[in-house]
Amino acid sequence: MKRTPEQFRLAFLYAASTLIAACNFGSEPGSPADTPPGASAGANQSVLERSSVQLTGNGSGSDTPLTFEWIQTSGSTVTINNADRAQVSFDAPAVAAGSEVLTFRFTVTDSSGRNATDDIDVTVSDVPPGSAAGADQAVLENSLVQLSGSGAGSATPLMFAWTQIGGPTVTINNANSALASFTAPDVAAGAPEVLVFQLAVTDSDGQVATDTVAVSVSETQAIITISGRLEYQFPNPNANCDGLNFASIDVRPMRQVTVQLIDANSNALLDTMVSDDSGNYAFTSNSQSPVFVRVRSELIRNGNPSWNVEVRDNTSNTGQPLLQRPIYVLDGPASSPNGANDVRNLLATHGWTGAGFTGSRSAAPFAVLDTNR
């Protein structure tokens, strides 16, 4: 059948409309294939002041392309970067003590001009300053003392200020710096002083945080040497080995004998050594600590040859086997910085002699003990 030109035109329009529908190039608003635009601004956020904040929106709709827009609707004004994109950012503002809520609106517009919106709240919280004055210290008089403080906070720059709030007054060097110093004052013997310092940290918003540190100042404790020589009396034998002649006595050094330094208050062992081949010994001690010297009746040597010679106390603990009884010892008098045997006085007067020790010349296994300070 021969078609007229009008019939050809109608057939072409029908084919074209069918092709467009099949390729889904678009749909009429309100048609079953039409999807109006949708917008999601994301979940509400809580952030710290001066931090970088990301906002991520999502849009949908059948009439593409979609366009996006972010605007701020409340709160301190900020600059939104890339406000025409789905994902944007801004810098949270500084806020006063507490927090502030900023609200943003995300708009999605389709190619037909229809739009959808969604809002998001961003709660911006203040970061107050922090102050740390450092750990408490114990120092000696007249020493240079360092104060090592630190501060924290988002509202920079931070300002520092050291002040003294307790103890004898001193001059604080670099008082407006986190690191300061002062010279410890002179204090009386046995009477330490406690100095208290406060570090104030102020942020650029004017908020202040404080912390304190205590510095205990004591008198300088001199280190002295306690030294001496150990000797014993050796009676010579009579002729033909007929006993001992106590009228003929040699004074000989006590070699390789154990010598101990003892705390006079607690009886704790502070140091130990053995005398040399001339009977000499030496310790170092804090002049403020009351101490005494103890000599043990033992000779111990390791190596080859080796030996272990002990003199056990046979007058006490007699119910115990001999090797479980205490070793005989000879103790010197206690020296105290505040007593009659003051260490400093002993140094000046050449203090200790054998008469100052427990036991007499005849009773002790070693009768003469001359100790020099």
C-alpha positions as CSV (number, residue, x, y, z in Angstrom):
1,M,0.0,0.0,0.0
2,K,1.3,3.3,-1.0
3,R,1.7,5.7,2.0
4,T,1.1,9.4,1.9
5,P,3.7,11.9,3.2
6,E,1.6,12.5,6.3
7,Q,1.7,8.8,7.1
8,F,5.5,8.8,6.8
9,R,5.8,11.8,9.1
10,L,3.6,10.2,11.8
11,A,5.6,6.9,11.6
12,F,8.9,8.8,12.1
13,L,7.7,10.7,15.1
14,Y,6.4,7.5,16.7
15,A,9.8,5.8,16.2
16,A,11.7,8.7,17.6
17,S,9.5,8.9,20.7
18,T,9.9,5.2,21.2
19,L,13.7,5.5,21.0
20,I,13.8,8.4,23.5
21,A,11.7,6.5,26.0
22,A,13.9,3.4,25.6
23,C,17.1,5.4,26.1
24,N,15.6,7.2,29.2
25,F,16.8,10.7,28.2
26,G,14.4,12.2,30.7
27,S,10.9,12.1,32.1
28,E,8.2,14.5,32.5
29,P,7.6,15.8,36.1
30,G,4.9,13.8,37.7
31,S,5.4,10.8,35.4
32,P,6.0,7.3,36.9
33,A,9.8,7.5,36.1
34,D,10.2,11.0,37.7
35,T,12.1,11.2,41.0
36,P,12.1,14.6,42.8
37,P,15.4,15.8,44.2
38,G,16.5,14.7,47.8
39,A,19.1,16.3,50.1
40,S,21.0,15.0,53.1
41,A,23.5,17.3,55.0
42,G,24.8,14.4,57.2
43,A,24.8,13.9,60.9
44,N,25.2,16.7,63.4
45,Q,28.7,17.2,64.6
46,S,30.6,18.4,67.8
47,V,34.0,19.9,67.2
48,L,36.6,22.0,69.0
49,E,37.2,25.7,68.3
50,R,39.7,26.6,65.6
51,S,39.6,23.1,64.2
52,S,39.0,22.3,60.5
53,V,35.5,20.9,59.9
54,Q,34.3,18.8,57.0
55,L,30.6,18.8,55.8
56,T,29.6,16.0,53.4
57,G,26.2,16.2,51.7
58,N,24.4,13.8,49.4
59,G,21.9,14.6,46.7
60,S,19.5,12.5,44.5
61,G,16.9,12.9,41.8
62,S,16.1,11.8,38.3
63,D,16.4,15.1,36.6
64,T,20.1,15.5,36.3
65,P,22.6,17.1,36.5
66,L,22.1,18.1,40.1
67,T,23.6,21.3,41.6
68,F,24.5,21.9,45.2
69,E,24.7,24.8,47.6
70,W,25.8,25.3,51.2
71,I,24.8,28.3,53.2
72,Q,25.1,29.2,56.9
73,T,21.9,30.1,58.7
74,S,23.0,30.8,62.3
75,G,26.0,31.1,64.6
76,S,29.2,33.0,64.3
77,T,29.9,33.6,60.6
78,V,32.5,31.4,58.9
79,T,33.8,31.1,55.4
80,I,32.6,27.9,53.6
81,N,35.1,26.6,51.2
82,N,33.7,25.2,47.8
83,A,30.2,26.0,48.8
84,D,28.8,24.8,45.5
85,R,30.0,21.2,46.0
86,A,28.6,18.3,48.0
87,Q,31.6,18.2,50.3
88,V,32.8,21.5,51.8
89,S,34.9,22.7,54.8
90,F,35.3,25.6,57.1
91,D,37.5,26.6,60.1
92,A,35.6,26.5,63.4
93,P,35.6,29.9,65.1
94,A,36.9,30.8,68.5
95,V,34.1,30.7,71.1
96,A,33.8,32.0,74.6
97,A,33.8,29.6,77.6
98,G,31.3,26.9,76.8
99,S,30.1,26.2,73.3
100,E,28.2,27.6,70.3
101,V,25.9,26.0,67.7
102,L,26.4,26.8,64.0
103,T,23.7,25.7,61.6
104,F,24.2,25.1,57.8
105,R,21.7,24.4,55.1
106,F,22.4,22.1,52.2
107,T,20.3,22.6,49.0
108,V,20.1,20.2,46.1
109,T,18.5,21.5,42.8
110,D,17.6,19.3,39.8
111,S,17.7,20.3,36.1
112,S,14.0,21.1,36.3
113,G,14.6,23.8,38.9
114,R,13.1,21.8,41.7
115,N,15.1,21.7,45.0
116,A,15.3,20.0,48.4
117,T,17.1,21.1,51.6
118,D,18.5,19.7,54.8
119,D,20.1,21.3,57.8
120,I,23.0,20.3,60.0
121,D,24.1,21.6,63.4
122,V,27.8,21.9,64.3
123,T,28.4,22.5,68.0
124,V,31.8,24.2,68.5
125,S,33.3,23.9,72.0
126,D,35.8,26.0,73.8
127,V,39.2,24.6,74.6
128,P,40.3,26.2,77.9
129,P,44.0,26.7,78.6
130,G,46.0,24.3,80.7
131,S,48.9,24.9,83.1
132,A,51.5,22.5,84.4
133,A,54.1,23.9,86.8
134,G,56.2,20.7,86.9
135,A,57.0,18.2,89.7
136,D,57.8,19.2,93.2
137,Q,61.6,19.5,93.9
138,A,64.1,19.1,96.7
139,V,67.2,21.2,96.3
140,L,70.2,22.5,98.2
141,E,70.6,26.1,99.4
142,N,72.3,28.6,97.1
143,S,71.8,26.3,94.1
144,L,70.3,27.5,90.8
145,V,66.8,26.0,90.5
146,Q,65.0,25.5,87.2
147,L,61.2,25.9,87.0
148,S,60.0,24.0,84.0
149,G,56.4,24.8,83.2
150,S,54.2,24.2,80.2
151,G,50.8,25.3,78.8
152,A,48.1,24.1,76.4
153,G,45.1,25.5,74.7
154,S,43.8,26.3,71.2
155,A,43.5,30.1,71.7
156,T,47.1,30.9,70.9
157,P,49.5,32.6,71.6
158,L,49.7,31.6,75.2
159,M,51.2,33.9,77.9
160,F,53.0,32.7,81.0
161,A,53.5,34.3,84.4
162,W,55.4,32.8,87.4
163,T,54.7,34.2,90.9
164,Q,55.9,33.1,94.3
165,I,53.1,32.5,96.8
166,G,55.0,30.9,99.7
167,G,58.4,30.7,101.5
168,P,61.3,33.1,101.7
169,T,61.2,35.6,98.9
170,V,63.5,35.0,95.9
171,T,63.9,36.7,92.5
172,I,62.4,34.8,89.6
173,N,64.4,35.0,86.4
174,N,62.4,35.0,83.1
175,A,59.1,35.1,85.1
176,N,57.1,35.5,81.9
177,S,58.5,32.4,80.2
178,A,57.5,28.8,80.6
179,L,61.0,28.1,81.8
180,A,62.2,30.2,84.7
181,S,64.8,30.0,87.4
182,F,65.8,31.3,90.8
183,T,68.7,30.9,93.3
184,A,67.7,28.9,96.4
185,P,68.0,30.9,99.6
186,D,70.4,30.1,102.5
187,V,68.6,28.1,105.2
188,A,69.4,27.0,108.7
189,A,70.9,23.6,109.4
190,G,68.1,21.1,110.0
191,A,65.4,23.6,109.1
192,P,64.5,23.3,105.4
193,E,62.2,25.9,103.8
194,V,59.5,25.2,101.3
195,L,59.0,27.7,98.5
196,V,55.8,27.6,96.5
197,F,55.5,29.0,93.0
198,Q,52.4,29.4,90.8
199,L,52.4,29.3,87.0
200,A,49.5,31.2,85.3
201,V,48.8,30.4,81.6
202,T,46.6,32.9,79.7
203,D,45.2,32.2,76.3
204,S,44.4,34.8,73.6
205,D,40.8,34.7,74.7
206,G,41.8,35.9,78.1
207,Q,41.0,32.7,79.9
208,V,43.5,31.7,82.7
209,A,44.7,28.4,84.1
210,T,47.1,28.0,87.1
211,D,49.2,25.3,88.7
212,T,51.6,25.3,91.6
213,V,55.0,23.6,92.4
214,A,56.7,23.3,95.8
215,V,60.5,23.5,96.1
216,S,62.0,22.3,99.4
217,V,65.4,23.9,100.2
218,S,67.8,22.2,102.6
219,E,71.2,23.1,104.0
220,T,74.1,21.9,101.9
221,Q,75.3,18.5,103.1
222,A,79.0,18.3,102.9
223,I,80.6,14.9,102.0
224,I,83.4,14.1,104.4
225,T,86.0,11.2,104.6
226,I,86.1,9.0,107.6
227,S,89.4,7.1,107.7
228,G,91.6,5.3,110.2
229,R,94.1,2.5,110.9
230,L,93.3,-0.8,112.6
231,E,96.0,-2.3,114.9
232,Y,96.2,-5.0,117.4
233,Q,98.6,-5.9,120.3
234,F,100.7,-9.0,119.8
235,P,102.4,-10.2,123.0
236,N,105.8,-11.9,122.3
237,P,106.4,-15.4,123.5
238,N,108.7,-16.0,126.5
239,A,112.0,-17.8,126.0
240,N,111.6,-21.5,125.1
241,C,108.0,-20.8,124.3
242,D,107.0,-20.7,127.9
243,G,103.9,-18.7,127.6
244,L,103.5,-15.1,126.5
245,N,105.4,-12.1,127.7
246,F,102.8,-9.3,128.2
247,A,105.5,-6.9,129.1
248,S,106.8,-7.2,125.5
249,I,104.0,-6.3,123.1
250,D,104.2,-5.4,119.4
251,V,101.5,-3.3,117.8
252,R,100.8,-4.7,114.4
253,P,98.3,-3.7,111.5
254,M,95.1,-5.6,111.1
255,R,95.2,-6.6,107.4
256,Q,92.2,-7.5,105.2
257,V,89.7,-7.1,108.1
258,T,86.0,-6.3,107.3
259,V,85.1,-2.7,108.2
260,Q,81.6,-1.3,108.0
261,L,80.0,2.1,108.1
262,I,76.7,2.0,110.1
263,D,73.8,4.5,110.3
264,A,73.6,5.3,114.0
265,N,69.8,5.9,113.9
266,S,68.6,2.8,112.0
267,N,71.7,0.6,112.4
268,A,71.5,0.1,108.7
269,L,74.7,-0.9,106.8
270,L,75.8,2.1,104.7
271,D,79.1,0.8,103.3
272,T,81.6,-1.9,103.7
273,M,85.3,-2.5,102.8
274,V,88.4,-4.4,104.0
275,S,91.5,-2.8,105.5
276,D,94.6,-2.7,103.5
277,D,97.9,-4.4,104.4
278,S,98.8,-1.4,106.7
279,G,95.4,-1.6,108.4
280,N,94.1,1.5,106.8
281,Y,90.4,2.1,105.8
282,A,88.4,5.1,104.5
283,F,84.7,5.9,103.9
284,T,82.9,8.9,102.6
285,S,79.8,10.1,104.4
286,N,77.2,12.8,104.5
287,S,78.2,15.1,107.3
288,Q,74.5,15.4,108.4
289,S,74.1,11.7,108.9
290,P,75.0,10.2,112.4
291,V,77.2,7.2,111.8
292,F,79.7,4.9,113.5
293,V,82.4,2.4,112.4
294,R,82.1,-1.3,113.0
295,V,85.0,-3.7,112.8
296,R,84.2,-7.4,112.3
297,S,86.4,-10.2,113.6
298,E,86.8,-11.9,110.3
299,L,89.3,-12.3,107.5
300,I,87.9,-13.3,104.2
301,R,89.9,-13.9,101.0
302,N,88.7,-15.1,97.6
303,G,90.9,-16.6,95.0
304,N,93.9,-18.9,95.4
305,P,94.8,-19.2,98.2
306,S,91.5,-18.4,99.9
307,W,90.4,-18.4,103.6
308,N,87.6,-17.4,105.9
309,V,88.6,-16.8,109.5
310,E,86.0,-15.7,112.0
311,V,85.9,-14.9,115.7
312,R,82.5,-15.9,117.1
313,D,81.1,-14.4,120.3
314,N,81.3,-17.1,122.8
315,T,79.5,-15.2,125.6
316,S,76.0,-14.9,124.1
317,N,73.5,-17.2,122.3
318,T,75.3,-20.1,123.9
319,G,72.4,-22.4,123.2
320,Q,73.1,-22.1,119.5
321,P,75.7,-24.0,117.5
322,L,79.0,-22.0,117.3
323,L,78.6,-21.1,113.6
324,Q,75.2,-19.6,114.3
325,R,76.5,-17.3,117.0
326,P,77.2,-13.7,116.0
327,I,80.7,-12.7,114.8
328,Y,82.5,-10.6,117.4
329,V,82.4,-6.9,116.5
330,L,83.9,-3.7,117.8
331,D,81.8,-0.5,117.4
332,G,83.1,3.0,117.5
333,P,81.0,5.8,119.1
334,A,78.3,7.4,117.1
335,S,79.0,10.8,115.5
336,S,76.2,13.2,115.2
337,P,76.2,16.7,113.6
338,N,74.1,17.9,116.6
339,G,75.6,16.0,119.5
340,A,78.8,15.9,121.5
341,N,80.6,13.9,118.9
342,D,79.8,16.3,116.1
343,V,81.5,15.2,112.9
344,R,83.0,18.7,112.4
345,N,84.4,18.8,115.9
346,L,85.9,15.3,115.5
347,L,87.6,16.5,112.3
348,A,89.2,19.4,114.2
349,T,90.2,17.4,117.3
350,H,91.3,14.1,115.7
351,G,88.5,12.4,117.8
352,W,88.4,8.6,118.1
353,T,90.9,6.4,120.0
354,G,90.7,2.8,121.3
355,A,89.2,4.0,124.6
356,G,86.1,5.1,122.8
357,F,85.1,1.6,121.7
358,T,83.3,-1.2,123.4
359,G,85.6,-3.5,125.2
360,S,88.9,-3.0,126.9
361,R,92.4,-3.6,125.5
362,S,92.7,-6.9,127.2
363,A,89.2,-8.2,126.4
364,A,89.0,-7.3,122.7
365,P,90.5,-9.6,120.1
366,F,92.1,-6.4,118.7
367,A,92.8,-4.0,121.5
368,V,94.0,-0.8,119.9
369,L,91.8,1.0,117.3
370,D,93.0,4.4,116.4
371,T,90.4,6.1,114.1
372,N,91.1,9.5,112.5
373,R,88.7,11.9,110.8
